[in-house]
Amino acid sequence: MTREQLSQLKQRVGKAAFTSRWPFDSQNRAACPFHGGNDGFTLWQKDGEWFATCRSGCDNKTWDAIAFVRDFDKLSFKDAVAKLLGKPVATPAKSEKVAAQRMTEKEWATWGRDVTPADIERMAKSRKDKTAGYETFRSLLVHWDDENKCISFDTVRDENGMQIFDRKVAQKKAKKVEKESHRDSEAAKLEAVVLAHPKASIRSLAATEKIGRNRIPNLLGQRGWKLVGDEWKKTNSESLPFDGCPGTDTGTGIKQL
């Protein structure tokens, strides 16, 4: 069709191309059918043709009747024109998809193996574009599939479709373990210092070990240490929290300094 014929078609179908597919109010306003919103989607007319513009979340994008039918009905431009002409449009049959099933953490742990630097090096040589380093893939909990000689972030296919292990949950757990390991390391460093210097002040420990002053009592408390007077004392129980501020009576009769 020529441009003139397309213009005549759009004039002929008028506003109905929009209003038959989406509800508008009396002022030709509506929520955007593509991104939502409130009433930023408006109809307007120019030179006998109707247009719709989203003035909220679609960067002022404008549709004519053909473009709107194409995007709303998910058609090609050619099929959108045919539909407005009243011609039958073949709708492709939808293939049935098997619902994805999540792998358990135990299943994922036994599928494939952890990626190695050698795996990433081989993969980088086979690719034209830039490949991330080993540490990046390791932090993403990537596994290596020896059978297919490829990496997998969190998927494995079987006869039922795709099984997916929730990698985000695993990453969160890994970060928690890493954080706890870091805390244990900090506590061990502090313990070594107070063993050698039992009268070391919180301020001096913070300065030498680069650890926040408010964290030091709790970290040492995990190792069973407590500040008694001006000296760190090892108690019988582990993980003692810091139960008072410097210079206050904690109820034990001993003032912490």
N, C-alpha and C positions, 0 to 999 in steps of 0.2 A: 504494500500500500504506500501511496505517496504521502508526504507530510500533510498536504491539504486534506487527503482522505482521512488520515488519522485525526486531524483537528475536527473534521465534520463528525467523526465517530464520537469523539469526546463531548462535543456539543450535544449530540443526540442523546447519549446516555445520561448526561446531566449529573445532578447531585445524587441520583439513585445509586450510582456505582459505589458511592461511599456509604450513604445512609442505609442501604439494604444489607450492608455487612457490619456496621458498627453504629451503636446508638449515640445520637447527638441531641443536645437540648435545643430549645427554641431559638437560641442565639448562635446556633451552628458550632457549639463547643462540646468537647468531650475529653475524656482521659485518652492518652495516647495508646493505641492498640499495640504498639511495638515495644514501648518501655514502661508504660503505666503512667503514673503522675496523676494530677487532678483534672484541670480543664484547659491545659495548654495546647490541645490539639484543635485547630480551628479550620472551618471550611470557608472559602472565599471564591469569588467569581471574577474572571477577567476575560474580556473579548468573547463572551459566550461559553467559556470553558470553566469548569469547577476544579479547584485545587484544595489540597489540605496541607497545612504546615504545623509542625510540632515546634512550639516555642518554649519548651521546657527542657527535655532531656535528650533530644536528637539533633542538637546544634542547628536549629531552624531549618531542618530538612523539609523540602516540599515535594509532594506527590501530585501528579496529574491523575486522571481516572485510570489510565492504563497502568501506570507505575503502582498505584494503590492496589489494584486487583492483582497485579503480579506479586507484590510483596505479601499482601494479606492472604491470598489463596495459595501462595508458594508455587507460582507457575513461572514459566519462561515468558519473555516478552511476547513471543509469537502466540503462545497459548492464551495469554491474557487478552490479546486482541481478538482471538477467535472466540473467547468466552463472551466478550462484550458484543460481538456480532451475532451471538446466539448459536454459534456452532458447537457441536460436541467436542469436548476436550478429553483425551484419554488420560485417565488417572492411573499412574503406575501402581501395581499391586504392592502392598506393604509386606515386606518380608517379616516373618515372625522371628522375634529375638528371644533367645533364652535368657532368663533373668540371671544377672551376674551373682555369683556366690563368693562370699569372702572366705579366704583361707584363714585358718587359725594361726596364731603366732608359732605354734609348734610345727604345723605343716610347712609354713614358710621357712622356718629354720632348717628343715631337712631337705628343702628343695634347692637344688644347685649348691653353690658354695660361695663363701665370701670372695669378693673380687680382690685381685692382687695387682701390684704395680706392673708386672709383666703382662697381665691381661689388658690393662689400659694402654700400655705401650704398643701392643699388637693392634689394638683397635684404632689407635691414633694414626698408625702407618697406613691403615686401609681406608682412611677418610680424607676427603679433600679439604673439608672445613676444619676449623680449630676444635680440638677436643679438650675438655676440662681435665685437670690433673687427678692423680690417684686419690688425694685427700678429699677432694670434692665428692667423688663417687663413693668413697668409704663413708663419708658423713651422711650420704643419702641411703645407706644400707643396701647398696646394690649387690645383687648376686650374679654369679657367672654360670651360664648354662654350658657345660662341657659338650653336650650332645649337639647343640646347634651353633656352638662357638659364638655366643653373643651374650650381652648383659641383659638383665631384667631388673627394673626398678621395683616392681611389686606385682607382676602378673605372670600367670602360667596358664596355658590353654589345655583343655582336655575335650573329650567328646561332648561334654555338656555346655561348652562355651568358654567363658573366661572366669577363672577364679581370681579373686583379688584379696590380698592381705592389706589391711589398713596401714600403709606406711607412715602416715602422720602420727598415729598412735605409737608406733614403734619408735619413731624419731623422738617423740616426747619422753618416752621411757628412757631412751638412750641419753638424752640430755639430762634427765633427772639423775641417772646413775653417774654421769660425768660430773655433775654439780656436787653430788654427795662425795665422790672420790676427791674432788678438789678441796672440799671442806675437811675431809680426813687428813689430806696432805698438809693443809694449813695448821690443823690442830697438832699434828705430829711435829711440825717445825717449832711451834710455840712450846710444846712440851719439852723438846730438847733444850730450848733456851732456859726455861724455868728450872730444869734439873741442874743446869750449870750455874744459874743465877736466880735462886729462889726469891730474892728481893727485888727483882726487876719490876719496874712500875709499868702500869698499863700504857702510859705515854711513851716510855722508851721502847716497849715491845711494838707498839704501833709504828714508831719511827723506823726501827731496824727491820721489821718484817713486812712493812708496807701493808698492814691490815688495819681496818677501821677500829678505833678504840672501843666502840660499842659492841663489836663482835668478839673481841678477845676473851672476855669472861665466859661467854657461851661456848666458844671453841675449846677453851681449856676445861670447861665444865664437862664436855663430852668425854674428856680423858680422865675425869675424876679429880680435877684440881679446883681449889677454891682459895680466894684471897682472904687470909686471916690476918688482920692487922696490916702490916706492910710486907707480908711474906706469903708466897704461894705454898699451900699445903696439899698433899695428896690425901684424898679421903678414901673410904672403903668402897663407895658406890660410884658407878660411872654415870655420865650424862647428867651432871648436876647443873641446872640452869643458874644463871646469875640472878639472885633473888633480892637484890637491893642496890641502891645507888651509892656511890662513894660518900662516906661520911654519915650514912644513915644506919640506924639500928634495925636489923633484920628480924628481931624477935629471939635471937639466940643469945643475946647478951654481948655479942661481939660486934664491934663497929667495923664496917668495911671501909677502907681508905682508898 
